Amino acid sequence: MTLLYFVELFELDSNANQKKIATFKLLDEGSGAVEIDGNRERPIIENIQGEGIFDYKYARPGKLYLYDGMNFLENLKYHFRPGYLLATDVKKQVVDN
């Protein structure tokens, strides 16, 4: 069995309903890169992949990218503050191999 860590990204539609647009996943807590389930061609997803996100949690200089693993996941909720886009806290799930 393996631990899967993930963050879900939601957007609000015109009726204020949440719609999941992507899931960012990391297997184990190791040094692996984060994978994205969702439409990778959406501008917001392309921007995250190319431009990275700031480290708001630990306030370190520089940006975080998918290859930064857990640090990247932990900072998604700070990058998408409540508004029309919202990221969940890091969740974990046990998956069978």
Secondary structure, DSSP 8 states (H G I E B T S, - for coil): -EEEEEEEEEEE-TTS-EEEEEEEEEESSSS---EEEE-TTSHHHHHHHHH-EE-TTT--SSEE-GGGTHHHHHHHHHHS-SSSEEE---EEEEE--
